[in-house]
Amino acid sequence: MFDLGPQARIVARLAAGVRDERLAGATPCPGYAVRTLLGHLQGLAVAFRDAGRKDLGPTTDTAPDAAEPDIGPGWREELPKALGELAEAWRDPAAWTGMTRAGGVDLPGAVAGAVAADKLVVHGWDLARATGQEYEPDPAALRASYGFLSAAAEDPSREGGVFGPVVPVPEDAPLLDRTIGLSGRNPGWKP
């Protein structure tokens, strides 16, 4: 168990730094423009908030690729609010125990917390790279993301990484670069 709040605040800060003219720009997340990445972040914040609360239903049952996400007119207020609520839900020790659901998949609470950290770390990197912002993830969330992606990459039932085939990165590279490589992204990606 660890606090997702620091990483949620980092992602909220990155979102606040997105200028309107960047919304149509490409991201390292295949098929996502900045605006759809922001929409995806908002949807996953709500889904993982509800998974942490064990408030299972439409938000936790919907697969992440069920619809192309987009932002609405109130996204600049709604996204930071949803990220704050996600962090608050995972401050409850009960969120990390028992079973929950996210993306239509039943999983242990501790695994769901690691997945939430992973999504925030990797998509935070996506957003920072796509919009030319500095990015330093929360160390605890980064370690959780790396651990989750390492285990997923070693799972023989998966082909490649969680987000795509693993991109080889030197073992002595910074932990963020190794994490991004495990996610299926090239750490050197530029718009």
C-alpha positions in Angstrom: 0.0 0.0 0.0 1.3 3.4 -0.9 -0.2 6.9 -1.6 -1.3 7.4 -5.2 -1.8 11.1 -4.4 1.7 12.4 -5.3 1.5 10.8 -8.8 -2.1 11.9 -9.3 -1.0 15.5 -8.5 1.9 15.2 -11.0 -0.6 14.1 -13.7 -3.0 16.9 -12.8 -0.1 19.4 -13.1 0.8 18.1 -16.5 -2.8 18.3 -17.7 -3.0 21.9 -16.4 0.1 22.7 -18.5 -1.5 21.5 -21.8 -2.2 24.4 -24.1 -5.2 24.2 -26.3 -3.2 24.2 -29.5 -1.5 21.0 -28.3 -4.8 19.0 -28.0 -4.7 17.6 -31.5 -1.0 16.6 -31.2 0.4 13.1 -31.4 1.3 11.1 -28.2 3.5 8.1 -27.7 0.3 6.2 -26.9 -0.6 4.6 -30.3 -3.8 6.0 -31.8 -4.2 8.7 -29.2 -4.0 12.4 -29.7 -3.4 14.6 -26.6 -7.1 15.2 -26.3 -8.0 11.5 -26.4 -5.2 10.7 -24.0 -6.6 13.3 -21.5 -10.1 11.7 -22.0 -8.6 8.3 -21.3 -6.9 9.6 -18.2 -10.2 11.0 -17.0 -12.0 7.7 -17.6 -9.4 5.6 -15.9 -9.3 8.0 -12.9 -13.0 7.4 -12.4 -12.8 3.7 -13.0 -9.9 3.2 -10.6 -11.5 5.5 -8.0 -14.6 3.2 -8.1 -12.4 0.1 -8.1 -10.7 1.5 -4.9 -14.0 2.2 -3.3 -15.3 -1.3 -4.5 -18.2 0.6 -6.1 -18.5 -1.9 -9.0 -20.7 -1.1 -11.9 -20.5 0.5 -15.4 -17.3 2.5 -14.7 -15.4 -0.6 -13.6 -17.0 -3.0 -16.1 -16.2 -1.1 -19.3 -13.1 -2.2 -21.1 -10.6 0.6 -21.7 -10.8 0.3 -25.4 -14.6 0.1 -25.6 -14.9 3.6 -27.0 -12.5 6.3 -28.2 -12.2 8.7 -25.2 -12.3 12.4 -25.7 -12.5 15.4 -23.4 -15.6 17.5 -22.8 -15.7 21.3 -22.3 -15.2 20.9 -18.5 -12.1 18.7 -18.6 -9.8 21.2 -17.0 -11.9 21.0 -13.8 -13.1 17.4 -14.1 -9.8 15.7 -14.7 -8.0 17.0 -11.6 -11.1 16.3 -9.5 -11.3 12.7 -10.7 -7.5 12.3 -10.1 -7.9 13.6 -6.5 -10.8 11.3 -5.9 -8.8 8.3 -7.2 -6.0 9.1 -4.8 -8.4 9.5 -1.9 -10.1 6.2 -2.6 -6.8 4.4 -2.5 -5.8 5.9 0.9 -8.3 3.6 2.5 -6.5 0.3 3.4 -9.6 -1.6 2.4 -9.0 -0.6 -1.2 -5.8 -2.7 -1.2 -7.5 -5.9 0.2 -10.0 -8.4 -1.2 -11.1 -8.3 -4.8 -12.2 -5.5 -7.0 -12.7 -4.9 -10.8 -11.3 -2.5 -13.3 -11.7 -2.5 -17.1 -14.1 -5.5 -16.7 -11.4 -7.6 -15.1 -11.6 -9.0 -11.6 -8.4 -8.7 -9.7 -7.0 -8.4 -6.2 -7.1 -4.9 -4.7 -3.3 -4.8 -4.4 -2.9 -5.6 -8.1 -5.5 -3.0 -9.0 -3.6 -0.4 -7.0 -0.4 -1.3 -8.9 -2.2 -1.1 -12.2 -3.6 2.4 -11.2 0.0 3.5 -10.4 1.2 2.1 -13.7 -1.5 3.9 -15.7 -0.7 7.2 -14.0 3.1 6.8 -14.5 3.1 5.7 -18.1 0.3 8.0 -19.3 1.9 10.9 -17.3 5.0 10.2 -19.4 2.9 10.1 -22.6 1.4 13.4 -21.7 4.7 15.1 -20.8 6.4 13.9 -23.9 3.6 14.9 -26.2 3.3 18.4 -24.7 7.0 19.2 -24.1 6.8 19.2 -20.3 9.3 18.1 -17.8 8.4 14.8 -16.0 9.6 13.2 -12.9 7.2 10.6 -11.6 6.6 9.9 -7.9 9.2 7.3 -6.9 6.8 5.0 -5.1 4.4 5.0 -8.1 7.3 4.5 -10.5 8.6 1.4 -8.5 5.1 0.0 -8.5 4.7 0.5 -12.2 8.1 -1.1 -13.0 7.2 -4.1 -10.8 3.8 -4.5 -12.4 5.2 -4.2 -16.0 8.2 -6.5 -15.2 5.8 -9.2 -14.0 3.5 -8.8 -17.0 6.4 -8.9 -19.4 7.5 -12.3 -17.9 4.0 -13.8 -18.1 4.1 -16.4 -20.8 0.4 -15.9 -21.6 1.1 -12.4 -22.8 2.7 -11.4 -26.0 5.0 -8.5 -25.2 4.2 -5.8 -22.8 0.9 -4.6 -21.3 0.7 -1.7 -23.8 2.6 -3.4 -26.7 5.8 -5.3 -27.4 8.6 -4.5 -24.9 11.1 -2.0 -26.2 14.7 -3.2 -25.2 16.3 -0.6 -22.9 19.8 -1.0 -21.4 19.8 -2.5 -17.8 21.7 0.5 -16.5 19.2 3.0 -18.0 17.2 5.1 -15.5 14.2 3.3 -13.9 11.8 5.5 -15.8 13.3 4.6 -19.2 13.2 0.9 -18.3 9.6 1.2 -17.2 8.6 3.0 -20.4 10.4 0.3 -22.4 8.5 -2.4 -20.6 5.3 -0.6 -21.4 6.0 -0.9 -25.1 7.2 2.6 -25.7 10.5 4.0 -26.9 11.9 6.2 -24.1 13.4 8.4 -26.8 10.0 9.2 -28.4 9.5 12.8 -29.5 6.5 14.4 -31.2 
